[in-house]
Amino acid sequence: MLDPRDRLIVGLDLPARAAAEELVANLGDAVGIYKIGMQLTFSGGFGLVRDLTDAGKSVFLDMKLLDIPNTVAGAVEAIAATGADFTTIHAYPQAMRAAVSARGDSGLKLLGVTVLTSLDDGDLSEAGYQGDLRDLVLRRAEQAAEIGMDGLICSPKEVAAIRAAVGDALELITPGIRPAGSDAGDQKRAATPSTAIRDGADRVVVARPITRAENPRAVAEAIVEEIGTAA
């Protein structure tokens, strides 16, 4: 069983490295895993990966890779060299195969992004997809397991169905997490931390409810406590 503290991933969705470092210092030992996404990476945060790992933190470099196989493979090799623990690939079979083949023995965990939590059936239809969002998520989950991915990024709304479909073959990580009373923002398929954990999530990702809080550490500690009671 994972320690509740290691089941919370804090998204450093901040505009600059200095702000991220300030938040990490504020959170202290309340948090063990941090997610660095596109905004921070392109604002001087790439070097923060090594600093966090040197400090004993785990790093989730959220790049959501999708390109031709050669490009995806090269990116995975470069990410593995940073010391990051996790990275993301959009769960298209071709991209996932390239990522798995390029990882080598680095220990980098590859997470397939099923369908972004800001999307719903209407958004998929507008983008040209046919069929139900849930069916697409489950198909991508099955493909990820077959290809040898380590886990999935999936909405808490689909986590129970994915767990039933793939069992323990994949680690399930859910963004779109909002503590009770929080603003959902642009998340269309959100849930509370305890709901996600009870439905089968291994870890949850929380960003804005913590990064925008007056007391980020208190919010993080409350989420960890909620996770512990739900596990």
C-alpha positions, 0 to 999 in steps of 0.5 A: 500500500502506498503511503497517503502522502505519496498518493498526492501529486501536486501540480506546479502549474505556476508561471515561473520557477521562483514561484514553484520553488516558493511553493515547494518550500512552503509545502515541505514534507507534506508532499512527496511528488510534484508535477511539472507541466508545460507552462513551468517547463517553458518558463525556466522550470526544466532544471527544477526536475534535478533539484527536486529529485536531489532533494528526495522528491519524485517528479512527474514531468507532464509533457503529453507527448504525441508525434511521429515515433522517432520524435516520441522516442527521442523525447522519452530518452531525453526525459529519462536522462533528467531523472524524472519518475513519470512522464505522459504520452497521449494514448495513441498506440503508435506513440505508446509503442515508441515510448516503451521501446525508448525507455530502456532500463531507466526506470521512467514510468510511462503514463498514457493520457486517455481523454483530457478531463476538460473534454466531454462527449460534445467536445469529442464529437466536435473534434471528429470522434465517433462513439462514446467517450467512455468507450474510447477511454476503455479502448485506450486503457486496454491498448496501454496495458497490451503495449506495456505502459506503466499507467494511465492518466484518466478522469475520476469519472472513468477510473472504476470502469478502467480498474474493472477492465485492466485490474492491477496491470496499470497504475491509475492517476486521476487529475480533475480532483477538487476537494469538496467546495472547490471551484471546478474551473475548466474540469468537466469530469471532476471528483473529490480525492476520497471518491477517486481513491475509493473508485480505484485511483492509485494517486490523484493530481491536485493543482489549483486548489493548492497553488491558489490557496492562502495556506497551501500546506494546510490544504495539502495536509487535509487532502492527504488526510482525506486520502488516508481515510478513503484508502 
